[in-house]
């Protein structure tokens, strides 16, 4: 084992082990693991301090300049000198850490998002067509009501037959329910006429006969679905013609035309108040699962409009009527009209349709206009009988 395996050869100023033994104060000897690399180590040159460029030593003595920065983040102290020397050798060469002459422009800062304008509320229907059709129907009803009562009864009967056709057609299309239309149409028209001629007794008798006709008519077909079809037929007979019969019974009184007019006016005013207030101020849904467009604010508007109109109508249009009776009448009309509208909305939602028909532009079908009138008719008839008698 030679000495080179324990460490590097002794250098000047090194107090290491000698032939005479260890020297006092010397570091203990040990194996030199990096001995092979020691011979390859080169001494680091001593770099003299370089004064700032432009001084006397640069110009007169030509002091040595370092070839690069001592540290990575230190800029060249002889940058102008390097640019001058390198520009002749390689014009395309760029000095280290040089700033580009034409830097790319920074992208514009993101602009804050502009608030999107709120969509303008719309009625959801052709208001022009709806108003035109409504005025036309009003003229026909008022003219027939005050000229010849029998003509008005005929108008009600035609509306009942068309409404039954729309209802039974939608039931068959959407649910496969075949409610007998022929006995329903004949019995429905008979109910309206019987109510006008014989009053409530005639209406009940016509209703019973219509039910028997529906049961018998359905027997001509196979028994599959019999219970389903006749149940739908009895529902249709009660929902459309029987409720419409109360309009004919109102007409029997001496001031029957005015009673019917009050009934129509209050129902229309209630619907108008609900629509106007709900469209402008509606925030809280009334029955979102049944009719998402109806709001509690709209219901309050319907009540307010109908009560005011009821007070005026009872005071000036109905014989022996008093304004406070009109307040109660208007309240009852607003509630019954809203329930009737929700009831038909429930039927249409179950059937998966928006309108019962397309006969009336801007309105839908006949049943879409009768939805609030039908359940309101017996309410108005009963309250008028209580307040001022049957006439």
C-alpha positions as CSV (number, residue, x, y, z in Angstrom):
1,X,0.0,0.0,0.0
2,X,1.6,3.3,-1.1
3,X,1.0,6.8,0.2
4,X,-1.0,7.9,-2.7
5,X,-3.8,5.7,-1.6
6,X,-4.3,7.7,1.6
7,X,-4.1,11.2,0.2
8,X,-2.6,13.7,-2.2
9,X,1.2,14.3,-2.2
10,X,2.3,16.8,0.4
11,X,2.1,20.4,-0.8
12,X,3.8,23.5,0.5
13,X,2.3,24.6,3.7
14,X,0.8,21.2,4.4
15,X,1.4,19.7,7.7
16,X,0.7,16.1,7.2
17,X,2.2,12.8,8.2
18,X,5.9,12.3,7.7
19,X,8.4,9.5,7.9
20,X,9.1,10.5,11.5
21,X,5.5,10.0,12.5
22,X,2.5,12.1,13.1
23,X,3.0,15.8,13.5
24,X,1.4,17.5,16.4
25,X,-1.8,19.5,15.4
26,X,-2.1,17.7,12.0
27,X,-5.4,16.4,10.8
28,X,-5.8,12.6,11.0
29,X,-5.1,10.8,7.9
30,X,-7.8,8.9,6.0
31,X,-8.5,7.4,2.7
32,X,-8.7,9.9,-0.1
33,X,-11.8,8.8,-2.1
34,X,-11.4,11.6,-4.6
35,X,-7.7,11.0,-5.1
36,X,-8.1,10.1,-8.8
37,X,-9.9,13.5,-9.3
38,X,-7.4,15.5,-7.5
39,X,-4.9,15.3,-10.3
40,X,-7.5,16.6,-12.8
41,X,-8.4,19.6,-10.7
42,X,-7.3,22.9,-12.1
43,X,-6.7,26.0,-10.1
44,X,-9.3,28.7,-10.5
45,X,-7.8,31.8,-12.0
46,X,-7.9,34.9,-9.9
47,X,-10.0,37.6,-11.6
48,X,-8.9,41.1,-10.8
49,X,-11.5,43.7,-10.0
50,X,-12.6,45.6,-13.1
51,X,-13.5,49.3,-12.7
52,X,-16.6,50.7,-14.3
53,X,-16.4,51.0,-18.1
54,X,-15.3,54.4,-19.2
55,X,-12.6,54.8,-16.4
56,X,-9.0,55.7,-16.9
57,X,-7.8,52.1,-16.6
58,X,-10.0,50.9,-19.4
59,X,-8.7,53.6,-21.7
60,X,-5.1,53.7,-20.7
61,X,-4.1,50.4,-19.3
62,X,-6.4,48.0,-21.2
63,X,-7.2,46.0,-18.1
64,X,-8.3,42.4,-18.5
65,X,-12.0,41.8,-18.9
66,X,-13.9,38.7,-17.8
67,X,-15.6,36.7,-20.5
68,X,-18.9,36.5,-18.7
69,X,-20.8,37.2,-15.5
70,X,-19.6,35.3,-12.4
71,X,-23.2,34.6,-11.5
72,X,-26.2,33.6,-13.6
73,X,-28.3,36.6,-12.6
74,X,-25.5,39.1,-12.9
75,X,-25.5,41.2,-16.2
76,X,-22.4,41.7,-18.3
77,X,-20.4,44.6,-17.1
78,X,-18.8,44.9,-20.5
79,X,-22.0,44.8,-22.5
80,X,-21.1,47.7,-24.8
81,X,-17.7,46.2,-25.4
82,X,-19.2,42.8,-26.3
83,X,-21.7,44.3,-28.6
84,X,-18.9,46.2,-30.4
85,X,-16.6,43.2,-30.8
86,X,-19.3,40.6,-31.7
87,X,-21.1,42.8,-34.2
88,X,-18.1,42.6,-36.6
89,X,-17.6,38.8,-36.3
90,X,-21.2,37.7,-36.5
91,X,-23.8,40.3,-37.2
92,X,-26.7,37.9,-36.4
93,X,-25.3,36.9,-33.0
94,X,-27.2,38.4,-30.1
95,X,-25.4,39.2,-26.8
96,X,-26.4,37.2,-23.7
97,X,-29.3,38.6,-21.9
98,X,-29.8,41.3,-24.5
99,X,-33.2,43.0,-24.6
100,X,-34.9,42.6,-28.0
101,X,-35.1,45.7,-30.1
102,X,-38.8,45.3,-31.1
103,X,-40.5,43.5,-28.2
104,X,-44.0,42.0,-28.9
105,X,-46.7,44.2,-27.5
106,X,-48.3,42.9,-24.3
107,X,-51.9,41.7,-24.7
108,X,-54.6,44.0,-23.6
109,X,-55.9,43.6,-20.1
110,X,-59.2,41.8,-20.0
111,X,-62.1,44.1,-19.9
112,X,-64.7,43.7,-17.2
113,X,-67.8,41.8,-18.5
114,X,-70.5,44.1,-19.5
115,X,-73.9,43.4,-17.9
116,X,-76.2,41.7,-20.4
117,X,-79.5,43.5,-20.9
118,X,-82.5,41.8,-19.3
119,X,-84.8,40.1,-21.9
120,X,-88.0,42.1,-22.4
121,X,-91.1,40.5,-21.0
122,X,-93.5,39.2,-23.6
123,X,-97.1,38.1,-23.3
124,X,-96.3,34.7,-24.9
125,X,-99.2,35.1,-27.4
126,X,-100.2,37.3,-30.3
127,X,-101.9,40.1,-28.4
128,X,-103.2,41.8,-31.5
129,X,-105.0,38.6,-32.6
130,X,-106.2,37.9,-29.1
131,X,-107.7,41.3,-28.6
132,X,-109.4,41.2,-32.0
133,X,-110.9,37.8,-31.4
134,X,-112.0,38.8,-27.9
135,X,-113.7,42.0,-29.2
136,X,-115.5,40.0,-31.9
137,X,-116.8,37.4,-29.5
138,X,-117.9,40.2,-27.1
139,X,-119.9,41.9,-29.8
140,X,-121.6,38.6,-30.8
141,X,-122.4,37.8,-27.2
142,X,-123.7,41.2,-26.2
143,X,-125.8,41.5,-29.3
144,X,-127.4,38.1,-28.9
145,X,-127.8,38.6,-25.1
146,X,-129.8,41.9,-25.3
147,X,-131.6,41.4,-28.6
148,X,-133.0,37.8,-28.5
149,X,-132.3,35.6,-25.5
150,X,-132.9,32.5,-27.4
151,X,-130.1,33.4,-29.8
152,X,-127.7,33.7,-26.8
153,X,-128.8,30.2,-25.6
154,X,-128.0,28.9,-29.1
155,X,-124.5,30.5,-28.9
156,X,-123.9,28.8,-25.5
157,X,-125.0,25.5,-26.9
158,X,-122.7,25.8,-29.9
159,X,-119.8,26.7,-27.6
160,X,-120.6,23.6,-25.5
161,X,-120.6,21.3,-28.5
162,X,-117.3,22.7,-29.8
163,X,-115.7,22.4,-26.4
164,X,-116.8,18.8,-26.0
165,X,-115.3,18.0,-29.4
166,X,-112.0,19.6,-28.4
167,X,-111.8,17.8,-25.1
168,X,-112.7,14.3,-26.4
169,X,-110.4,14.7,-29.4
170,X,-107.4,15.6,-27.1
171,X,-108.2,12.7,-24.8
172,X,-108.2,10.2,-27.7
173,X,-105.0,11.7,-29.2
174,X,-102.9,11.9,-26.1
175,X,-104.3,9.1,-23.9
176,X,-106.2,6.8,-26.2
177,X,-109.5,7.4,-24.3
178,X,-112.5,7.2,-26.5
179,X,-115.3,9.2,-24.8
180,X,-118.5,8.9,-26.9
181,X,-118.9,12.3,-28.6
182,X,-122.3,11.8,-30.2
183,X,-124.3,11.3,-27.0
184,X,-122.2,14.0,-25.3
185,X,-122.9,16.6,-28.0
186,X,-126.6,15.9,-28.2
187,X,-127.0,15.6,-24.4
188,X,-124.9,18.7,-23.8
189,X,-127.0,20.9,-26.1
190,X,-130.1,19.5,-24.5
191,X,-128.9,20.4,-21.0
192,X,-128.4,24.0,-22.0
193,X,-131.9,24.3,-23.5
194,X,-133.5,22.4,-20.6
195,X,-131.8,24.7,-18.1
196,X,-133.1,27.8,-19.8
197,X,-136.7,26.4,-20.2
198,X,-137.1,24.3,-17.1
199,X,-134.5,25.6,-14.7
200,X,-132.4,23.4,-12.4
201,X,-134.9,20.5,-12.6
202,X,-134.6,20.4,-16.4
203,X,-130.8,20.6,-16.2
204,X,-130.6,17.7,-13.8
205,X,-132.9,15.5,-15.8
206,X,-130.9,16.2,-19.0
207,X,-127.7,15.4,-17.2
208,X,-129.1,12.0,-16.1
209,X,-130.3,11.1,-19.5
210,X,-127.0,12.1,-21.1
211,X,-125.1,9.8,-18.6
212,X,-127.4,6.9,-19.6
213,X,-126.8,7.6,-23.3
214,X,-123.0,7.6,-22.8
215,X,-123.2,4.2,-21.0
216,X,-125.4,2.7,-23.7
217,X,-123.4,4.1,-26.7
218,X,-120.2,2.7,-25.5
219,X,-121.7,-0.8,-25.3
220,X,-121.6,-1.0,-29.1
221,X,-117.8,-1.4,-28.9
222,X,-115.6,-4.1,-27.4
223,X,-115.5,-4.2,-23.6
224,X,-111.8,-3.4,-23.4
225,X,-111.4,0.1,-21.8
226,X,-115.2,0.4,-21.2
227,X,-114.9,1.8,-17.7
228,X,-112.2,4.2,-18.7
229,X,-114.1,5.6,-21.7
230,X,-117.5,6.0,-19.9
231,X,-115.8,7.6,-16.9
232,X,-114.2,10.1,-19.2
233,X,-117.6,10.6,-20.9
234,X,-119.3,11.4,-17.6
235,X,-116.6,13.8,-16.6
236,X,-116.9,15.6,-19.9
237,X,-120.7,15.8,-19.5
238,X,-120.4,17.4,-16.1
239,X,-117.4,19.6,-16.8
240,X,-118.6,21.3,-20.0
241,X,-122.4,21.3,-20.6
242,X,-123.7,20.9,-17.0
243,X,-121.7,23.8,-15.7
244,X,-122.6,25.9,-18.7
245,X,-126.3,25.3,-17.9
246,X,-126.0,27.8,-15.0
247,X,-125.5,30.5,-17.5
248,X,-128.8,29.6,-19.1
249,X,-130.5,29.5,-15.7
250,X,-129.2,33.1,-14.9
251,X,-130.9,34.2,-18.1
252,X,-134.3,33.0,-16.8
253,X,-134.6,36.0,-14.4
254,X,-136.3,39.3,-15.4
255,X,-132.9,41.0,-15.3
256,X,-131.3,37.8,-16.6
257,X,-129.4,39.6,-19.4
258,X,-127.7,41.9,-16.8
259,X,-126.9,39.0,-14.6
260,X,-125.2,37.2,-17.4
261,X,-123.3,40.4,-18.3
262,X,-122.1,40.9,-14.7
263,X,-120.9,37.3,-14.7
264,X,-119.0,37.8,-18.0
265,X,-117.6,41.2,-17.0
266,X,-116.3,40.0,-13.6
267,X,-114.7,36.9,-15.0
268,X,-112.9,38.9,-17.8
269,X,-111.8,41.6,-15.3
270,X,-110.5,39.0,-12.9
271,X,-108.4,37.4,-15.7
272,X,-107.2,40.8,-16.9
273,X,-106.2,41.9,-13.4
274,X,-104.3,38.6,-12.8
275,X,-102.5,39.0,-16.1
276,X,-101.6,42.7,-15.8
277,X,-100.5,42.6,-12.2
278,X,-98.7,39.3,-12.6
279,X,-96.9,40.4,-15.7
280,X,-95.7,43.6,-14.1
281,X,-95.1,42.7,-10.5
282,X,-95.2,38.9,-10.4
283,X,-92.3,37.3,-8.4
284,X,-93.7,34.5,-6.3
285,X,-95.1,31.4,-8.1
286,X,-98.6,30.4,-7.2
287,X,-98.6,26.8,-8.4
288,X,-95.3,26.2,-10.3
289,X,-96.0,22.5,-10.9
290,X,-99.4,23.2,-12.5
291,X,-99.0,26.6,-14.2
292,X,-95.6,28.2,-13.9
293,X,-96.8,31.5,-15.3
294,X,-99.2,32.3,-12.5
295,X,-98.1,34.2,-9.5
296,X,-99.5,35.2,-6.1
297,X,-99.2,38.8,-7.0
298,X,-101.4,38.1,-10.0
299,X,-104.0,36.4,-7.8
300,X,-104.0,39.5,-5.6
301,X,-104.5,41.6,-8.7
302,X,-107.4,39.4,-9.8
303,X,-109.1,39.8,-6.4
304,X,-108.6,43.6,-6.3
305,X,-109.9,44.1,-9.9
306,X,-112.8,41.8,-9.5
307,X,-113.9,43.3,-6.1
308,X,-113.9,46.8,-7.5
309,X,-115.8,45.7,-10.6
310,X,-118.2,43.7,-8.5
311,X,-119.1,46.6,-6.3
312,X,-119.8,48.8,-9.3
313,X,-121.8,46.2,-11.1
314,X,-124.0,45.3,-8.2
315,X,-124.6,48.9,-7.4
316,X,-125.6,50.1,-10.9
317,X,-126.5,47.0,-13.0
318,X,-128.4,44.6,-10.7
319,X,-131.8,45.4,-9.3
320,X,-131.8,45.7,-5.5
321,X,-128.1,45.1,-5.5
322,X,-125.7,46.7,-2.9
323,X,-122.1,47.6,-3.4
324,X,-120.8,45.4,-0.5
325,X,-122.5,42.4,-2.1
326,X,-120.4,43.2,-5.1
327,X,-117.3,43.0,-3.1
328,X,-118.1,39.5,-1.9
329,X,-119.2,38.5,-5.4
330,X,-115.9,39.8,-6.9
331,X,-113.9,37.9,-4.4
332,X,-115.7,34.7,-5.1
333,X,-115.3,35.2,-8.9
334,X,-111.6,35.8,-8.6
335,X,-111.1,32.6,-6.6
336,X,-113.4,30.4,-8.7
337,X,-111.9,31.7,-12.0
338,X,-108.3,31.0,-10.8
339,X,-109.3,27.5,-9.6
340,X,-110.9,26.8,-13.0
341,X,-107.9,28.1,-14.9
342,X,-105.6,25.9,-12.7
343,X,-107.9,22.9,-13.2
344,X,-107.7,23.1,-17.0
345,X,-104.0,23.7,-16.8
346,X,-103.7,20.5,-14.8
347,X,-105.7,18.6,-17.5
348,X,-103.5,20.0,-20.3
349,X,-100.3,19.3,-18.4
350,X,-101.4,15.7,-17.9
351,X,-102.2,15.5,-21.6
352,X,-98.9,17.1,-22.5
353,X,-100.4,20.0,-24.6
354,X,-100.4,23.8,-24.4
355,X,-103.8,24.5,-25.8
356,X,-107.0,22.5,-26.3
357,X,-107.4,23.7,-29.8
358,X,-106.5,26.3,-32.4
359,X,-109.9,27.6,-33.4
360,X,-109.4,31.1,-31.8
361,X,-106.2,32.9,-32.9
362,X,-104.3,34.3,-29.9
363,X,-106.5,32.3,-27.5
364,X,-106.2,28.6,-28.5
365,X,-109.4,26.7,-28.5
366,X,-112.9,27.3,-27.1
367,X,-112.0,25.3,-24.0
368,X,-109.1,27.6,-23.4
369,X,-111.6,30.5,-23.0
370,X,-114.2,28.5,-21.1
371,X,-111.7,27.3,-18.4
372,X,-112.4,30.2,-16.0
373,X,-116.1,30.8,-17.1
374,X,-117.4,27.2,-16.5
375,X,-116.6,26.9,-12.8
376,X,-117.5,30.5,-12.1
377,X,-121.1,30.2,-13.6
378,X,-122.6,28.2,-10.7
379,X,-120.9,30.5,-8.1
380,X,-122.3,33.7,-9.6
381,X,-125.8,32.1,-10.1
382,X,-125.9,31.0,-6.4
383,X,-124.7,34.3,-4.9
384,X,-127.1,36.3,-7.1
385,X,-130.0,34.1,-5.9
386,X,-128.9,34.6,-2.3
387,X,-128.4,38.4,-2.6
388,X,-131.4,39.5,-4.9
389,X,-133.4,36.3,-5.4
390,X,-134.1,34.2,-8.5
391,X,-136.0,37.0,-10.2
